[in-house]
Amino acid sequence: MEIGELDDRDRAVLNAFQGGFPVVQRPFEPAAQALRSRGVEMDGDELLERVQRLNDEGVLTRFGALINAEEIGGAASLVAMHAPEERFDEIAETVNDVRAVAHNYEREHPHLNMWFVVSVADRDVEDVLAEIEEETGQETYNLPKQQEFRVEAKFLVDGPVSDGDVDLSHLGTAPESTDRDSLSPAERDLVVAIQDGLPVVETPFRAVADDLGRDPEWVVETIRRFNAEGKVRRVGVIPNHYALGYTENGMTVWDVPDDVVDEVGPAVASMDFVTHCYERPRHEGVWEYNFFAMTHGRSEEESAERVEQVREVMDEYWDVGEDDWDTLFSTRILKKTGIRLEERATANTA
């Protein structure tokens, strides 16, 4: 399905439910009621049918819970390195063969042209990097997250509920938090069961419970608690942003003075088109930037306008010079296999 084929009701569903979908046994009717309160006439059956169709036709990558792997167990880090042009493909193959490497991209930069994510369950990231350096003969630059200001990859479309502000996560009983860092075996099984999405059926949480042989109320209460504890970032429709026309993305990087990072972070994170926003370390003489903000646009022009808006916000806090920032566009996806959440959850199960 192309973006132009979406009708207003499809667009309302996409905008409204990229987060905050109700975690109750029959979630589609209260979700539809929220749409009706915003002037979009739809009942629970129609909402279910539309989510099924959007999912089947690839407009969604999935429907369900977006797991926060960092809170589930293990560790991950962004890493940059230089791959000489004449050895680029050879080095990419070597890096990609490392099981702990989840994503790998070629990016436009005069020196650091290979960027990958290392995800580990029970190893140290630095051990993986030492292995890569030994096998490639190239130095790696570890850029672990020091502060997270935003991870909110929402992609809104023109149409009803344009603010995407529907949040029904409060429905149901309030969860009781635990002070455990580890997962129970049952919680581990639940994480694995829902990581790739929920069944798009009238009672999705009951369907998961049936597969696990668990009480449906336990499934609902646990996902609700995971949401409150940060193990789940949000529950809802997770769109395929390419299908929605968001084909341009740029990793903007900034040399923000250390004394204003804590102010700049929330300001940039408040911009709805910024999907990821972090503080990361510099590497003297090689990498001078300490602030990352990922933006997405539906055209090169829109992408450039959004980067300029980020620069304008930055300029409110310090005098941003031409050499204080850059945009690294991805030119090739070299590997994309996911972060092996099952391994990380298993290693953190007690």
HUPE-V231292 format. One record per residue. RES is the residue in one small letter. PHI is phi in degrees with one decimal (NA if undefined). NEAR is the number of other ideal C-beta (glycine too) atoms within 10 Angstrom. Layout:
RES|PHI|NEAR ; RES|PHI|NEAR
//
This chain:
m|NA|13 ; e|-88.5|10 ; i|-57.4|17 ; g|-69.2|6 ; e|-88.0|9 ; l|-76.1|22 ; d|-88.3|9 ; d|-62.3|12 ; r|-71.8|17 ; d|-58.0|20 ; r|-64.9|20 ; a|-62.8|24 ; v|-62.0|29 ; l|-62.8|28 ; n|-71.3|26 ; a|-72.1|29 ; f|-118.5|28 ; q|-79.4|22 ; g|178.8|22 ; g|81.3|21 ; f|-68.0|28 ; p|-65.9|25 ; v|-102.6|26 ; v|-136.6|18 ; q|-62.8|16 ; r|-124.0|15 ; p|-79.8|25 ; f|-74.1|25 ; e|-70.2|15 ; p|-62.5|16 ; a|-65.9|25 ; a|-64.7|22 ; q|-60.6|15 ; a|-64.0|21 ; l|-65.5|23 ; r|-61.0|11 ; s|-66.4|9 ; r|-107.1|14 ; g|85.0|9 ; v|-107.4|20 ; e|-75.7|9 ; m|-163.4|19 ; d|-102.0|14 ; g|-62.6|16 ; d|-64.6|12 ; e|-67.8|15 ; l|-60.6|25 ; l|-58.7|20 ; e|-61.9|14 ; r|-68.5|23 ; v|-63.4|24 ; q|-57.7|15 ; r|-67.6|15 ; l|-61.6|22 ; n|-69.4|19 ; d|-64.4|11 ; e|-93.1|14 ; g|84.8|12 ; v|-70.4|24 ; l|-105.1|25 ; t|-81.5|15 ; r|-176.0|17 ; f|-120.1|20 ; g|150.1|26 ; a|-97.3|24 ; l|-94.0|20 ; i|-76.9|21 ; n|-91.9|17 ; a|-59.1|22 ; e|-59.3|16 ; e|-86.1|14 ; i|-84.4|26 ; g|151.5|22 ; g|74.2|22 ; a|-152.9|17 ; a|-147.6|20 ; s|-153.0|18 ; l|-84.4|18 ; v|-134.3|23 ; a|-119.8|22 ; m|-156.1|21 ; h|-101.4|18 ; a|-118.8|20 ; p|-54.6|11 ; e|-54.0|7 ; e|-72.1|7 ; r|-116.9|13 ; f|-56.8|16 ; d|-64.9|11 ; e|-61.9|12 ; i|-67.1|21 ; a|-59.3|19 ; e|-63.7|12 ; t|-64.9|18 ; v|-64.0|23 ; n|-65.3|15 ; d|-73.0|11 ; v|-76.4|18 ; r|-58.0|13 ; a|-73.3|22 ; v|-80.9|20 ; a|-93.6|19 ; h|-124.6|18 ; n|-146.4|21 ; y|-130.7|19 ; e|-85.4|17 ; r|-127.8|17 ; e|-76.4|13 ; h|-159.5|18 ; p|-63.7|7 ; h|-129.2|10 ; l|-86.0|19 ; n|-106.1|21 ; m|-126.9|23 ; w|-130.1|21 ; f|-140.3|24 ; v|-110.6|18 ; v|-101.4|28 ; s|-123.4|25 ; v|-126.5|22 ; a|-95.0|19 ; d|-138.0|12 ; r|-117.8|16 ; d|-93.5|11 ; v|-55.7|19 ; e|-62.6|14 ; d|-65.4|11 ; v|-64.6|21 ; l|-67.4|20 ; a|-62.0|12 ; e|-63.3|15 ; i|-64.9|23 ; e|-63.2|13 ; e|-66.0|8 ; e|-80.0|13 ; t|-103.6|21 ; g|74.3|11 ; q|-114.8|16 ; e|-75.8|13 ; t|-108.2|23 ; y|-125.1|18 ; n|-78.9|17 ; l|-127.5|22 ; p|-65.5|15 ; k|-68.1|18 ; q|-99.2|12 ; q|-142.4|13 ; e|-107.6|14 ; f|-100.9|23 ; r|-163.8|19 ; v|-136.4|17 ; e|-147.0|15 ; a|-78.2|19 ; k|-102.0|18 ; f|-126.0|21 ; l|-86.3|19 ; v|-122.7|20 ; d|-65.6|10 ; g|148.8|17 ; p|-62.8|18 ; v|54.4|21 ; s|-66.1|13 ; d|-82.2|10 ; g|57.3|19 ; d|-106.4|11 ; v|-78.8|22 ; d|-135.9|16 ; l|-112.4|21 ; s|-69.0|18 ; h|-79.9|10 ; l|-66.2|16 ; g|93.4|17 ; t|-72.2|10 ; a|-68.3|10 ; p|-75.5|17 ; e|-96.4|9 ; s|-73.3|9 ; t|-116.9|11 ; d|-104.3|4 ; r|-85.4|10 ; d|-85.6|9 ; s|-88.1|14 ; l|-101.2|22 ; s|-79.5|13 ; p|-55.5|10 ; a|-66.5|15 ; e|-66.3|21 ; r|-59.8|21 ; d|-62.3|20 ; l|-67.0|23 ; v|-57.3|27 ; v|-63.2|15 ; a|-67.4|18 ; i|-104.4|25 ; q|-61.6|19 ; d|-100.6|12 ; g|119.8|18 ; l|-95.3|19 ; p|-61.7|17 ; v|-89.2|22 ; v|-135.5|12 ; e|-59.6|15 ; t|-124.2|16 ; p|-63.8|25 ; f|-73.8|27 ; r|-66.4|18 ; a|-62.1|17 ; v|-63.8|21 ; a|-60.1|20 ; d|-62.3|13 ; d|-65.0|12 ; l|-89.1|17 ; g|70.1|8 ; r|-115.4|16 ; d|-71.0|11 ; p|-56.3|16 ; e|-67.4|14 ; w|-63.4|15 ; v|-61.0|25 ; v|-61.0|22 ; e|-64.5|18 ; t|-71.3|22 ; i|-64.4|23 ; r|-62.0|24 ; r|-68.2|18 ; f|-58.1|25 ; n|-63.8|21 ; a|-67.3|14 ; e|-85.2|14 ; g|92.0|10 ; k|-70.3|22 ; v|-114.4|24 ; r|-73.7|17 ; r|-168.9|21 ; v|-122.1|27 ; g|166.9|27 ; v|-85.8|24 ; i|-115.5|22 ; p|-77.0|24 ; n|-83.6|16 ; h|-65.9|17 ; y|-65.2|13 ; a|-64.8|19 ; l|-89.1|20 ; g|93.2|17 ; y|-86.1|24 ; t|-94.5|14 ; e|-105.5|17 ; n|-136.4|16 ; g|-135.3|23 ; m|-90.9|20 ; t|-84.1|22 ; v|-128.6|21 ; w|-138.8|23 ; d|-96.1|17 ; v|-84.8|23 ; p|-53.7|14 ; d|-58.3|9 ; d|-78.3|9 ; v|-119.6|15 ; v|-55.8|17 ; d|-67.9|12 ; e|-89.7|13 ; v|-64.7|22 ; g|-53.8|20 ; p|-63.1|11 ; a|-65.5|16 ; v|-70.1|24 ; a|-63.2|18 ; s|-76.5|12 ; m|-81.5|16 ; d|-67.6|12 ; f|-91.5|20 ; v|-87.3|22 ; t|-96.4|19 ; h|-139.2|18 ; c|-150.8|26 ; y|-139.6|21 ; e|-98.6|19 ; r|-134.4|20 ; p|-75.8|14 ; r|-85.6|15 ; h|-128.8|15 ; e|-55.5|7 ; g|81.8|6 ; v|-125.3|12 ; w|-140.1|18 ; e|-95.9|14 ; y|-98.2|19 ; n|-121.8|20 ; f|-136.0|26 ; f|-119.3|20 ; a|-139.5|29 ; m|-92.8|18 ; t|-119.3|26 ; h|-131.3|22 ; g|-143.9|19 ; r|-95.5|16 ; s|-158.5|12 ; e|-61.3|12 ; e|-64.5|10 ; e|-64.4|16 ; s|-61.5|21 ; a|-64.2|15 ; e|-62.4|13 ; r|-71.8|20 ; v|-62.2|18 ; e|-64.1|9 ; q|-63.9|15 ; v|-62.1|23 ; r|-61.3|15 ; e|-64.4|10 ; v|-66.2|16 ; m|-55.7|22 ; d|-66.3|11 ; e|-73.8|11 ; y|-110.9|16 ; w|-160.3|16 ; d|-77.9|8 ; v|-77.7|18 ; g|-92.4|8 ; e|-62.8|6 ; d|-90.9|8 ; d|-91.2|19 ; w|-157.6|19 ; d|-157.4|17 ; t|-122.8|19 ; l|-104.3|20 ; f|-87.3|15 ; s|-77.9|14 ; t|-109.2|10 ; r|-159.0|12 ; i|-86.5|10 ; l|-95.5|21 ; k|-161.4|17 ; k|-154.9|11 ; t|-119.0|12 ; g|88.8|13 ; i|-100.6|22 ; r|51.1|18 ; l|-60.0|19 ; e|-59.4|16 ; e|-64.8|17 ; r|-68.6|25 ; a|-65.8|25 ; t|-63.6|20 ; a|-66.3|17 ; n|-105.4|19 ; t|-99.3|17 ; a|-125.0|9
//
